[in-house]
Each structure stands twice: as C-alpha cells, then as structure tokens.
Amino acid sequence: MAESMNPPTILPKSHGTSEVARPQGLYGVSDKMKMGPLGAKDQLAASHPLEFSEINYTKNQQALDMRMLRNTQGLHAPLKLQMEYAVASKIQRLPGLPSSMIALDTLLGTDETIGFEDVLGAPGDAEVAGDIHSMMERKLGLPNL
C-alpha cells in the first residue's frame, strides 16, 4: 500500500488566522523520519522570534550598507563594491586545499572578528588531512618517490 504525500493545505480559522494541515502518513500520523520530530513546518514555527533575524543579520546589514553607500556616494560605489566582492569570492587555492578567503573577509570587514567558523572550522581539525601530493599519488596508483 503506497503512501501518497499531498502538499499542505491552508484551512481558515474562525478568528482570522489560518492553520496549515499537515500531510499524514499511512495511518494518519505524520512520518517522523521524513518530516522530523515536530514536522517540517512546525520546526519553523517553534523557533524563537529572533532566530530569523539572527540568521539573516549579515545579509540585512550588507543591504543596509549598500543603500547607505548609494545614498551618500551615488550608484557607482555599491556597484564597484559588489564587483570587488564577486572577484574576491572567486579567488581560491587548488582543489583539495583549504582557502582562507582573506580578501573577501577584508572587504566584508570580518577579518578582525572571531566567530564560530574560525574556531571550529580550522583546516587542521579536518578528519582528512595530509600532503596533497602523496594523497594524489596514492589515488592514482603512482609509486612513492
């Protein structure tokens, strides 16, 4: 017996708000493995009201900075800065080597801050670490010299 997953439908409530009807599983219970313990939509609703603001903080701050820059210096300034961001984000090391993206960090102003990704995202802490040349020789079956 195949389970059919229907998209959620919005049911109107009597006091003006709406309620989202969740797709039900085979026996009328939502599938916890697919939807999570609270359901996909319930997880977003159960989060703290400031969580959305915190997730989008840097994007909102950059948009505000670009608007302020455009109002004070004209249209050329944010366009030039966006072009510099695009060029700096494409500069990377060879595949397999970690890139520090220091040019982009300097342009964004995050080079002087220490964040979560700086402490726990260090390349030295990676599970796969080693000399790239010896790893490629081993992968290609070349003799070690």
N, CA, C and O atoms as a GROMACS GRO file, in nm:
protein
  580
    1MET      N    1   0.084  -0.117   0.000
    1MET     CA    2   0.000   0.000   0.000
    1MET      C    3   0.089   0.124   0.000
    1MET      O    4   0.160   0.148   0.097
    2ALA      N    5   0.085   0.202  -0.106
    2ALA     CA    6   0.174   0.317  -0.120
    2ALA      C    7   0.114   0.438  -0.050
    2ALA      O    8  -0.007   0.460  -0.049
    3GLU      N    9   0.203   0.515   0.009
    3GLU     CA   10   0.162   0.635   0.080
    3GLU      C   11   0.165   0.752  -0.017
    3GLU      O   12   0.264   0.771  -0.088
    4SER      N   13   0.060   0.830  -0.021
    4SER     CA   14   0.059   0.947  -0.108
    4SER      C   15   0.082   1.070  -0.024
    4SER      O   16   0.011   1.093   0.075
    5MET      N   17   0.181   1.150  -0.062
    5MET     CA   18   0.214   1.271   0.011
    5MET      C   19   0.149   1.389  -0.061
    5MET      O   20   0.187   1.422  -0.173
    6ASN      N   21   0.053   1.452   0.003
    6ASN     CA   22  -0.013   1.568  -0.053
    6ASN      C   23   0.050   1.693   0.006
    6ASN      O   24   0.094   1.690   0.121
    7PRO      N   25   0.056   1.802  -0.070
    7PRO     CA   26   0.109   1.926  -0.013
    7PRO      C   27   0.016   1.977   0.095
    7PRO      O   28  -0.104   1.952   0.092
    8PRO      N   29   0.072   2.050   0.193
    8PRO     CA   30  -0.013   2.101   0.300
    8PRO      C   31  -0.115   2.200   0.245
    8PRO      O   32  -0.086   2.277   0.154
    9THR      N   33  -0.233   2.195   0.301
    9THR     CA   34  -0.337   2.288   0.260
    9THR      C   35  -0.365   2.383   0.376
    9THR      O   36  -0.349   2.345   0.492
   10ILE      N   37  -0.406   2.504   0.345
   10ILE     CA   38  -0.432   2.604   0.448
   10ILE      C   39  -0.582   2.607   0.475
   10ILE      O   40  -0.662   2.631   0.386
   11LEU      N   41  -0.616   2.582   0.600
   11LEU     CA   42  -0.755   2.581   0.641
   11LEU      C   43  -0.784   2.710   0.717
   11LEU      O   44  -0.710   2.743   0.810
   12PRO      N   45  -0.889   2.784   0.682
   12PRO     CA   46  -0.919   2.908   0.754
   12PRO      C   47  -0.973   2.879   0.894
   12PRO      O   48  -1.049   2.784   0.914
   13LYS      N   49  -0.933   2.962   0.989
   13LYS     CA   50  -0.986   2.954   1.125
   13LYS      C   51  -1.092   3.061   1.142
   13LYS      O   52  -1.106   3.151   1.059
   14SER      N   53  -1.165   3.051   1.250
   14SER     CA   54  -1.276   3.144   1.271
   14SER      C   55  -1.228   3.282   1.312
   14SER      O   56  -1.298   3.380   1.285
   15HIS      N   57  -1.110   3.296   1.377
   15HIS     CA   58  -1.069   3.427   1.426
   15HIS      C   59  -0.968   3.496   1.333
   15HIS      O   60  -0.891   3.579   1.380
   16GLY      N   61  -0.968   3.465   1.203
   16GLY     CA   62  -0.890   3.540   1.107
   16GLY      C   63  -0.755   3.481   1.072
   16GLY      O   64  -0.700   3.515   0.966
   17THR      N   65  -0.699   3.395   1.156
   17THR     CA   66  -0.571   3.334   1.121
   17THR      C   67  -0.597   3.204   1.047
   17THR      O   68  -0.711   3.160   1.037
   18SER      N   69  -0.493   3.145   0.995
   18SER     CA   70  -0.510   3.019   0.922
   18SER      C   71  -0.427   2.910   0.985
   18SER      O   72  -0.328   2.937   1.053
   19GLU      N   73  -0.466   2.788   0.964
   19GLU     CA   74  -0.398   2.672   1.018
   19GLU      C   75  -0.354   2.585   0.901
   19GLU      O   76  -0.430   2.563   0.807
   20VAL      N   77  -0.231   2.534   0.906
   20VAL     CA   78  -0.179   2.452   0.798
   20VAL      C   79  -0.205   2.306   0.831
   20VAL      O   80  -0.164   2.257   0.936
   21ALA      N   81  -0.274   2.237   0.740
   21ALA     CA   82  -0.300   2.095   0.759
   21ALA      C   83  -0.179   2.017   0.709
   21ALA      O   84  -0.137   2.035   0.594
   22ARG      N   85  -0.122   1.932   0.793
   22ARG     CA   86  -0.003   1.857   0.758
   22ARG      C   87  -0.040   1.731   0.680
   22ARG      O   88  -0.143   1.669   0.709
   23PRO      N   89   0.043   1.691   0.582
   23PRO     CA   90   0.018   1.565   0.515
   23PRO      C   91   0.037   1.450   0.614
   23PRO      O   92   0.134   1.448   0.690
   24GLN      N   93  -0.053   1.358   0.614
   24GLN     CA   94  -0.048   1.248   0.709
   24GLN      C   95   0.013   1.125   0.645
   24GLN      O   96   0.009   1.108   0.523
   25GLY      N   97   0.069   1.039   0.727
   25GLY     CA   98   0.130   0.916   0.679
   25GLY      C   99   0.025   0.808   0.654
   25GLY      O  100  -0.093   0.837   0.636
   26LEU      N  101   0.071   0.686   0.654
   26LEU     CA  102  -0.012   0.572   0.620
   26LEU      C  103  -0.130   0.554   0.717
   26LEU      O  104  -0.240   0.522   0.674
   27TYR      N  105  -0.107   0.575   0.847
   27TYR     CA  106  -0.211   0.553   0.946
   27TYR      C  107  -0.263   0.683   1.008
   27TYR      O  108  -0.316   0.682   1.119
   28GLY      N  109  -0.248   0.793   0.936
   28GLY     CA  110  -0.298   0.920   0.986
   28GLY      C  111  -0.201   0.992   1.078
   28GLY      O  112  -0.238   1.091   1.140
   29VAL      N  113  -0.077   0.943   1.089
   29VAL     CA  114   0.025   1.004   1.172
   29VAL      C  115   0.137   1.050   1.079
   29VAL      O  116   0.175   0.978   0.987
   30SER      N  117   0.191   1.170   1.103
   30SER     CA  118   0.298   1.219   1.016
   30SER      C  119   0.423   1.132   1.031
   30SER      O  120   0.452   1.082   1.140
   31ASP      N  121   0.495   1.115   0.922
   31ASP     CA  122   0.615   1.033   0.920
   31ASP      C  123   0.730   1.110   0.985
   31ASP      O  124   0.777   1.209   0.929
   32LYS      N  125   0.775   1.067   1.101
   32LYS     CA  126   0.878   1.137   1.176
   32LYS      C  127   1.014   1.130   1.108
   32LYS      O  128   1.095   1.221   1.126
   33MET      N  129   1.041   1.024   1.031
   33MET     CA  130   1.168   1.012   0.963
   33MET      C  131   1.179   1.113   0.848
   33MET      O  132   1.289   1.161   0.819
   34LYS      N  133   1.069   1.144   0.782
   34LYS     CA  134   1.071   1.237   0.670
   34LYS      C  135   1.048   1.381   0.714
   34LYS      O  136   1.110   1.472   0.660
   35MET      N  137   0.961   1.402   0.810
   35MET     CA  138   0.922   1.537   0.849
   35MET      C  139   0.993   1.588   0.973
   35MET      O  140   0.979   1.707   1.006
   36GLY      N  141   1.068   1.505   1.044
   36GLY     CA  142   1.133   1.547   1.167
   36GLY      C  143   1.041   1.526   1.286
   36GLY      O  144   0.923   1.496   1.267
   37PRO      N  145   1.093   1.542   1.408
   37PRO     CA  146   1.011   1.516   1.526
   37PRO      C  147   0.893   1.612   1.542
   37PRO      O  148   0.790   1.574   1.597
   38LEU      N  149   0.908   1.736   1.494
   38LEU     CA  150   0.800   1.832   1.507
   38LEU      C  151   0.726   1.855   1.376
   38LEU      O  152   0.627   1.928   1.373
   39GLY      N  153   0.773   1.795   1.268
   39GLY     CA  154   0.717   1.824   1.136
   39GLY      C  155   0.793   1.940   1.075
   39GLY      O  156   0.839   2.028   1.148
   40ALA      N  157   0.807   1.943   0.945
   40ALA     CA  158   0.889   2.044   0.877
   40ALA      C  159   0.838   2.185   0.903
   40ALA      O  160   0.918   2.275   0.930
   41LYS      N  161   0.708   2.207   0.896
   41LYS     CA  162   0.654   2.341   0.916
   41LYS      C  163   0.652   2.378   1.064
   41LYS      O  164   0.669   2.494   1.098
   42ASP      N  165   0.632   2.279   1.152
   42ASP     CA  166   0.627   2.307   1.295
   42ASP      C  167   0.763   2.348   1.348
   42ASP      O  168   0.770   2.426   1.444
   43GLN      N  169   0.873   2.299   1.289
   43GLN     CA  170   1.005   2.336   1.335
   43GLN      C  171   1.031   2.484   1.313
   43GLN      O  172   1.096   2.548   1.395
   44LEU      N  173   0.981   2.539   1.202
   44LEU     CA  174   0.998   2.681   1.178
   44LEU      C  175   0.911   2.763   1.272
   44LEU      O  176   0.952   2.870   1.318
   45ALA      N  177   0.792   2.714   1.300
   45ALA     CA  178   0.701   2.787   1.386
   45ALA      C  179   0.746   2.780   1.532
   45ALA      O  180   0.717   2.872   1.610
   46ALA      N  181   0.816   2.673   1.571
   46ALA     CA  182   0.856   2.655   1.709
   46ALA      C  183   0.983   2.731   1.743
   46ALA      O  184   1.022   2.736   1.860
   47SER      N  185   1.050   2.792   1.643
   47SER     CA  186   1.174   2.861   1.671
   47SER      C  187   1.146   2.996   1.739
   47SER      O  188   1.034   3.046   1.737
   48HIS      N  189   1.249   3.051   1.797
   48HIS     CA  190   1.238   3.178   1.867
   48HIS      C  191   1.214   3.291   1.766
   48HIS      O  192   1.265   3.284   1.654
   49PRO      N  193   1.140   3.392   1.802
   49PRO     CA  194   1.111   3.501   1.708
   49PRO      C  195   1.235   3.573   1.656
   49PRO      O  196   1.233   3.625   1.545
   50LEU      N  197   1.343   3.579   1.734
   50LEU     CA  198   1.464   3.647   1.690
   50LEU      C  199   1.554   3.558   1.604
   50LEU      O  200   1.653   3.607   1.549
   51GLU      N  201   1.523   3.430   1.592
   51GLU     CA  202   1.609   3.339   1.517
   51GLU      C  203   1.616   3.380   1.370
   51GLU      O  204   1.724   3.378   1.312
   52PHE      N  205   1.505   3.416   1.310
   52PHE     CA  206   1.503   3.458   1.171
   52PHE      C  207   1.588   3.583   1.152
   52PHE      O  208   1.661   3.594   1.053
   53SER      N  209   1.580   3.676   1.246
   53SER     CA  210   1.659   3.798   1.238
   53SER      C  211   1.808   3.767   1.251
   53SER      O  212   1.889   3.827   1.180
   54GLU      N  213   1.845   3.677   1.338
   54GLU     CA  214   1.985   3.641   1.357
   54GLU      C  215   2.042   3.567   1.235
   54GLU      O  216   2.157   3.588   1.200
   55ILE      N  217   1.961   3.483   1.172
   55ILE     CA  218   2.008   3.409   1.055
   55ILE      C  219   2.037   3.504   0.940
   55ILE      O  220   2.134   3.487   0.867
   56ASN      N  221   1.952   3.604   0.923
   56ASN     CA  222   1.964   3.697   0.811
   56ASN      C  223   2.034   3.828   0.849
   56ASN      O  224   2.023   3.926   0.775
   57TYR      N  225   2.104   3.831   0.961
   57TYR     CA  226   2.165   3.956   1.007
   57TYR      C  227   2.267   4.010   0.909
   57TYR      O  228   2.261   4.128   0.873
   58THR      N  229   2.360   3.928   0.864
   58THR     CA  230   2.466   3.978   0.776
   58THR      C  231   2.409   4.023   0.642
   58THR      O  232   2.453   4.124   0.587
   59LYS      N  233   2.311   3.948   0.589
   59LYS     CA  234   2.251   3.987   0.463
   59LYS      C  235   2.177   4.120   0.477
   59LYS      O  236   2.188   4.206   0.389
   60ASN      N  237   2.103   4.138   0.586
   60ASN     CA  238   2.032   4.263   0.609
   60ASN      C  239   2.129   4.379   0.632
   60ASN      O  240   2.105   4.491   0.585
   61GLN      N  241   2.238   4.352   0.704
   61GLN     CA  242   2.336   4.457   0.730
   61GLN      C  243   2.406   4.500   0.602
   61GLN      O  244   2.431   4.618   0.583
   62GLN      N  245   2.439   4.404   0.514
   62GLN     CA  246   2.502   4.438   0.387
   62GLN      C  247   2.407   4.518   0.298
   62GLN      O  248   2.449   4.612   0.231
   63ALA      N  249   2.280   4.481   0.297
   63ALA     CA  250   2.182   4.555   0.218
   63ALA      C  251   2.168   4.698   0.270
   63ALA      O  252   2.157   4.792   0.191
   64LEU      N  253   2.168   4.716   0.401
   64LEU     CA  254   2.161   4.849   0.460
   64LEU      C  255   2.284   4.930   0.426
   64LEU      O  256   2.274   5.048   0.393
   65ASP      N  257   2.402   4.867   0.433
   65ASP     CA  258   2.526   4.937   0.398
   65ASP      C  259   2.526   4.979   0.252
   65ASP      O  260   2.570   5.090   0.219
   66MET      N  261   2.478   4.892   0.163
   66MET     CA  262   2.474   4.925   0.020
   66MET      C  263   2.376   5.042  -0.006
   66MET      O  264   2.406   5.130  -0.087
   67ARG      N  265   2.262   5.042   0.062
   67ARG     CA  266   2.166   5.151   0.046
   67ARG      C  267   2.224   5.284   0.095
   67ARG      O  268   2.209   5.387   0.030
   68MET      N  269   2.292   5.278   0.210
   68MET     CA  270   2.351   5.398   0.265
   68MET      C  271   2.464   5.449   0.175
   68MET      O  272   2.479   5.569   0.155
   69LEU      N  273   2.543   5.356   0.122
   69LEU     CA  274   2.651   5.393   0.031
   69LEU      C  275   2.596   5.455  -0.097
   69LEU      O  276   2.653   5.552  -0.149
   70ARG      N  277   2.488   5.400  -0.147
   70ARG     CA  278   2.426   5.456  -0.268
   70ARG      C  279   2.369   5.595  -0.242
   70ARG      O  280   2.381   5.684  -0.327
   71ASN      N  281   2.309   5.616  -0.127
   71ASN     CA  282   2.250   5.746  -0.096
   71ASN      C  283   2.358   5.853  -0.074
   71ASN      O  284   2.336   5.970  -0.107
   72THR      N  285   2.473   5.815  -0.019
   72THR     CA  286   2.576   5.914   0.010
   72THR      C  287   2.672   5.937  -0.104
   72THR      O  288   2.715   6.050  -0.127
   73GLN      N  289   2.710   5.830  -0.180
   73GLN     CA  290   2.814   5.844  -0.281
   73GLN      C  291   2.765   5.822  -0.423
   73GLN      O  292   2.839   5.848  -0.518
   74GLY      N  293   2.644   5.776  -0.440
   74GLY     CA  294   2.593   5.753  -0.574
   74GLY      C  295   2.590   5.605  -0.609
   74GLY      O  296   2.633   5.521  -0.531
   75LEU      N  297   2.541   5.576  -0.728
   75LEU     CA  298   2.521   5.438  -0.771
   75LEU      C  299   2.651   5.364  -0.798
   75LEU      O  300   2.657   5.241  -0.786
   76HIS      N  301   2.757   5.437  -0.834
   76HIS     CA  302   2.882   5.370  -0.870
   76HIS      C  303   2.947   5.298  -0.752
   76HIS      O  304   3.010   5.194  -0.772
   77ALA      N  305   2.932   5.350  -0.632
   77ALA     CA  306   3.000   5.294  -0.516
   77ALA      C  307   2.951   5.153  -0.481
   77ALA      O  308   3.034   5.064  -0.465
   78PRO      N  309   2.820   5.129  -0.468
   78PRO     CA  310   2.779   4.991  -0.438
   78PRO      C  311   2.806   4.895  -0.554
   78PRO      O  312   2.832   4.777  -0.531
   79LEU      N  313   2.798   4.944  -0.678
   79LEU     CA  314   2.829   4.857  -0.792
   79LEU      C  315   2.976   4.816  -0.792
   79LEU      O  316   3.008   4.700  -0.818
   80LYS      N  317   3.064   4.909  -0.762
   80LYS     CA  318   3.207   4.878  -0.755
   80LYS      C  319   3.235   4.780  -0.642
   80LYS      O  320   3.313   4.686  -0.659
   81LEU      N  321   3.171   4.801  -0.528
   81LEU     CA  322   3.190   4.712  -0.413
   81LEU      C  323   3.138   4.572  -0.442
   81LEU      O  324   3.201   4.474  -0.404
   82GLN      N  325   3.023   4.562  -0.508
   82GLN     CA  326   2.969   4.430  -0.545
   82GLN      C  327   3.061   4.359  -0.644
   82GLN      O  328   3.077   4.238  -0.637
   83MET      N  329   3.121   4.434  -0.736
   83MET     CA  330   3.215   4.375  -0.830
   83MET      C  331   3.339   4.324  -0.756
   83MET      O  332   3.390   4.216  -0.788
   84GLU      N  333   3.388   4.400  -0.660
   84GLU     CA  334   3.502   4.356  -0.580
   84GLU      C  335   3.468   4.230  -0.500
   84GLU      O  336   3.551   4.141  -0.488
   85TYR      N  337   3.346   4.222  -0.443
   85TYR     CA  338   3.303   4.102  -0.371
   85TYR      C  339   3.303   3.981  -0.464
   85TYR      O  340   3.350   3.874  -0.426
   86ALA      N  341   3.251   3.999  -0.584
   86ALA     CA  342   3.244   3.888  -0.680
   86ALA      C  343   3.382   3.838  -0.718
   86ALA      O  344   3.405   3.718  -0.726
   87VAL      N  345   3.476   3.930  -0.742
   87VAL     CA  346   3.611   3.891  -0.779
   87VAL      C  347   3.682   3.823  -0.662
   87VAL      O  348   3.748   3.721  -0.680
   88ALA      N  349   3.667   3.879  -0.542
   88ALA     CA  350   3.735   3.823  -0.424
   88ALA      C  351   3.678   3.687  -0.386
   88ALA      O  352   3.751   3.605  -0.330
   89SER      N  353   3.551   3.661  -0.413
   89SER     CA  354   3.494   3.531  -0.376
   89SER      C  355   3.536   3.420  -0.472
   89SER      O  356   3.524   3.302  -0.438
   90LYS      N  357   3.586   3.457  -0.590
   90LYS     CA  358   3.630   3.355  -0.686
   90LYS      C  359   3.776   3.316  -0.669
   90LYS      O  360   3.819   3.217  -0.727
   91ILE      N  361   3.852   3.391  -0.591
   91ILE     CA  362   3.994   3.361  -0.570
   91ILE      C  363   4.005   3.248  -0.469
   91ILE      O  364   3.970   3.265  -0.352
   92GLN      N  365   4.054   3.133  -0.514
   92GLN     CA  366   4.070   3.018  -0.425
   92GLN      C  367   4.197   2.943  -0.459
   92GLN      O  368   4.259   2.966  -0.564
   93ARG      N  369   4.235   2.855  -0.371
   93ARG     CA  370   4.352   2.771  -0.395
   93ARG      C  371   4.313   2.652  -0.481
   93ARG      O  372   4.198   2.638  -0.522
   94LEU      N  373   4.412   2.568  -0.507
   94LEU     CA  374   4.388   2.449  -0.587
   94LEU      C  375   4.286   2.358  -0.519
   94LEU      O  376   4.272   2.363  -0.397
   95PRO      N  377   4.216   2.274  -0.596
   95PRO     CA  378   4.120   2.180  -0.534
   95PRO      C  379   4.189   2.090  -0.432
   95PRO      O  380   4.299   2.040  -0.456
   96GLY      N  381   4.124   2.071  -0.320
   96GLY     CA  382   4.178   1.987  -0.213
   96GLY      C  383   4.251   2.067  -0.107
   96GLY      O  384   4.278   2.015   0.001
   97LEU      N  385   4.282   2.192  -0.134
   97LEU     CA  386   4.348   2.277  -0.037
   97LEU      C  387   4.249   2.379   0.018
   97LEU      O  388   4.169   2.435  -0.057
   98PRO      N  389   4.253   2.403   0.147
   98PRO     CA  390   4.157   2.498   0.205
   98PRO      C  391   4.192   2.641   0.166
   98PRO      O  392   4.310   2.678   0.161
   99SER      N  393   4.092   2.721   0.137
   99SER     CA  394   4.110   2.862   0.103
   99SER      C  395   4.069   2.948   0.222
   99SER      O  396   3.964   2.926   0.282
  100SER      N  397   4.152   3.045   0.255
  100SER     CA  398   4.121   3.130   0.370
  100SER      C  399   4.024   3.241   0.334
  100SER      O  400   3.957   3.296   0.422
  101MET      N  401   4.015   3.276   0.206
  101MET     CA  402   3.926   3.383   0.157
  101MET      C  403   3.953   3.514   0.232
  101MET      O  404   3.859   3.585   0.269
  102ILE      N  405   4.081   3.545   0.254
  102ILE     CA  406   4.118   3.663   0.333
  102ILE      C  407   4.081   3.792   0.261
  102ILE      O  408   4.049   3.891   0.327
  103ALA      N  409   4.085   3.793   0.128
  103ALA     CA  410   4.049   3.914   0.054
  103ALA      C  411   3.900   3.947   0.073
  103ALA      O  412   3.863   4.062   0.093
  104LEU      N  413   3.816   3.844   0.068
  104LEU     CA  414   3.672   3.865   0.089
  104LEU      C  415   3.643   3.904   0.233
  104LEU      O  416   3.558   3.990   0.259
  105ASP      N  417   3.713   3.842   0.328
  105ASP     CA  418   3.696   3.879   0.468
  105ASP      C  419   3.735   4.025   0.493
  105ASP      O  420   3.670   4.094   0.571
  106THR      N  421   3.841   4.071   0.425
  106THR     CA  422   3.884   4.209   0.441
  106THR      C  423   3.782   4.305   0.383
  106THR      O  424   3.753   4.408   0.443
  107LEU      N  425   3.728   4.272   0.266
  107LEU     CA  426   3.626   4.358   0.206
  107LEU      C  427   3.499   4.363   0.289
  107LEU      O  428   3.436   4.468   0.300
  108LEU      N  429   3.460   4.249   0.346
  108LEU     CA  430   3.338   4.245   0.427
  108LEU      C  431   3.358   4.300   0.568
  108LEU      O  432   3.260   4.328   0.638
  109GLY      N  433   3.484   4.314   0.610
  109GLY     CA  434   3.512   4.365   0.743
  109GLY      C  435   3.505   4.259   0.850
  109GLY      O  436   3.496   4.292   0.969
  110THR      N  437   3.509   4.132   0.812
  110THR     CA  438   3.503   4.024   0.911
  110THR      C  439   3.640   3.967   0.941
  110THR      O  440   3.651   3.862   1.006
  111ASP      N  441   3.747   4.034   0.895
  111ASP     CA  442   3.881   3.982   0.919
  111ASP      C  443   3.928   4.005   1.062
  111ASP      O  444   4.024   3.941   1.106
  112GLU      N  445   3.865   4.095   1.134
  112GLU     CA  446   3.906   4.124   1.271
  112GLU      C  447   3.812   4.063   1.375
  112GLU      O  448   3.828   4.090   1.494
  113THR      N  449   3.716   3.983   1.333
  113THR     CA  450   3.624   3.920   1.427
  113THR      C  451   3.652   3.771   1.434
  113THR      O  452   3.696   3.710   1.336
  114ILE      N  453   3.628   3.714   1.549
  114ILE     CA  454   3.644   3.570   1.568
  114ILE      C  455   3.506   3.511   1.587
  114ILE      O  456   3.434   3.546   1.681
  115GLY      N  457   3.470   3.421   1.497
  115GLY     CA  458   3.338   3.359   1.502
  115GLY      C  459   3.347   3.210   1.522
  115GLY      O  460   3.455   3.153   1.538
  116PHE      N  461   3.232   3.147   1.520
  116PHE     CA  462   3.222   3.002   1.538
  116PHE      C  463   3.302   2.927   1.433
  116PHE      O  464   3.373   2.832   1.465
  117GLU      N  465   3.290   2.971   1.307
  117GLU     CA  466   3.359   2.902   1.198
  117GLU      C  467   3.510   2.918   1.204
  117GLU      O  468   3.583   2.836   1.149
  118ASP      N  469   3.559   3.024   1.271
  118ASP     CA  470   3.703   3.043   1.285
  118ASP      C  471   3.763   2.946   1.385
  118ASP      O  472   3.876   2.901   1.368
  119VAL      N  473   3.689   2.913   1.488
  119VAL     CA  474   3.742   2.826   1.593
  119VAL      C  475   3.725   2.679   1.555
  119VAL      O  476   3.820   2.601   1.567
  120LEU      N  477   3.605   2.641   1.510
  120LEU     CA  478   3.579   2.501   1.483
  120LEU      C  479   3.592   2.463   1.336
  120LEU      O  480   3.577   2.345   1.302
  121GLY      N  481   3.619   2.557   1.248
  121GLY     CA  482   3.630   2.525   1.106
  121GLY      C  483   3.774   2.525   1.057
  121GLY      O  484   3.797   2.540   0.937
  122ALA      N  485   3.871   2.507   1.147
  122ALA     CA  486   4.012   2.511   1.108
  122ALA      C  487   4.046   2.391   1.020
  122ALA      O  488   4.004   2.279   1.050
  123PRO      N  489   4.123   2.412   0.912
  123PRO     CA  490   4.160   2.301   0.824
  123PRO      C  491   4.243   2.194   0.895
  123PRO      O  492   4.240   2.077   0.856
  124GLY      N  493   4.317   2.233   0.998
  124GLY     CA  494   4.397   2.136   1.072
  124GLY      C  495   4.313   2.039   1.153
  124GLY      O  496   4.362   1.933   1.193
  125ASP      N  497   4.188   2.073   1.177
  125ASP     CA  498   4.099   1.987   1.255
  125ASP      C  499   4.021   1.890   1.167
  125ASP      O  500   3.942   1.810   1.218
  126ALA      N  501   4.042   1.895   1.037
  126ALA     CA  502   3.968   1.809   0.946
  126ALA      C  503   4.006   1.663   0.965
  126ALA      O  504   4.119   1.632   1.004
  127GLU      N  505   3.912   1.574   0.938
  127GLU     CA  506   3.939   1.432   0.951
  127GLU      C  507   4.038   1.384   0.846
  127GLU      O  508   4.120   1.296   0.872
  128VAL      N  509   4.029   1.441   0.727
  128VAL     CA  510   4.119   1.403   0.618
  128VAL      C  511   4.223   1.513   0.605
  128VAL      O  512   4.195   1.620   0.551
  129ALA      N  513   4.342   1.487   0.656
  129ALA     CA  514   4.450   1.584   0.646
  129ALA      C  515   4.574   1.511   0.597
  129ALA      O  516   4.592   1.393   0.624
  130GLY      N  517   4.657   1.582   0.526
  130GLY     CA  518   4.780   1.521   0.478
  130GLY      C  519   4.834   1.596   0.359
  130GLY      O  520   4.780   1.698   0.317
  131ASP      N  521   4.943   1.545   0.306
  131ASP     CA  522   5.008   1.605   0.192
  131ASP      C  523   4.927   1.576   0.066
  131ASP      O  524   4.896   1.460   0.038
  132ILE      N  525   4.892   1.679  -0.010
  132ILE     CA  526   4.807   1.661  -0.127
  132ILE      C  527   4.877   1.578  -0.234
  132ILE      O  528   4.812   1.503  -0.306
  133HIS      N  529   5.010   1.592  -0.245
  133HIS     CA  530   5.083   1.517  -0.346
  133HIS      C  531   5.082   1.368  -0.316
  133HIS      O  532   5.059   1.287  -0.406
  134SER      N  533   5.105   1.332  -0.192
  134SER     CA  534   5.104   1.189  -0.157
  134SER      C  535   4.963   1.130  -0.168
  134SER      O  536   4.947   1.014  -0.204
  135MET      N  537   4.861   1.211  -0.136
  135MET     CA  538   4.723   1.161  -0.150
  135MET      C  539   4.688   1.138  -0.296
  135MET      O  540   4.623   1.038  -0.328
  136MET      N  541   4.731   1.227  -0.386
  136MET     CA  542   4.704   1.208  -0.528
  136MET      C  543   4.784   1.091  -0.585
  136MET      O  544   4.733   1.016  -0.668
  137GLU      N  545   4.911   1.074  -0.540
  137GLU     CA  546   4.991   0.959  -0.585
  137GLU      C  547   4.926   0.828  -0.543
  137GLU      O  548   4.922   0.733  -0.621
  138ARG      N  549   4.874   0.822  -0.422
  138ARG     CA  550   4.808   0.703  -0.373
  138ARG      C  551   4.679   0.677  -0.452
  138ARG      O  552   4.648   0.562  -0.484
  139LYS      N  553   4.606   0.782  -0.481
  139LYS     CA  554   4.480   0.768  -0.555
  139LYS      C  555   4.504   0.721  -0.698
  139LYS      O  556   4.429   0.638  -0.750
  140LEU      N  557   4.610   0.773  -0.762
  140LEU     CA  558   4.640   0.735  -0.900
  140LEU      C  559   4.723   0.608  -0.911
  140LEU      O  560   4.744   0.557  -1.022
  141GLY      N  561   4.770   0.555  -0.799
  141GLY     CA  562   4.848   0.431  -0.801
  141GLY      C  563   4.991   0.452  -0.844
  141GLY      O  564   5.055   0.359  -0.894
  142LEU      N  565   5.043   0.572  -0.827
  142LEU     CA  566   5.182   0.601  -0.863
  142LEU      C  567   5.274   0.559  -0.749
  142LEU      O  568   5.233   0.563  -0.633
  143PRO      N  569   5.398   0.518  -0.781
  143PRO     CA  570   5.491   0.480  -0.672
  143PRO      C  571   5.536   0.602  -0.596
  143PRO      O  572   5.555   0.709  -0.654
  144ASN      N  573   5.554   0.587  -0.464
  144ASN     CA  574   5.605   0.694  -0.380
  144ASN      C  575   5.753   0.710  -0.406
  144ASN      O  576   5.827   0.611  -0.404
  145LEU      N  577   5.798   0.830  -0.431
  145LEU     CA  578   5.941   0.853  -0.457
  145LEU      C  579   6.010   0.907  -0.338
  145LEU      O  580   6.131   0.932  -0.342
   0.00000   0.00000   0.00000
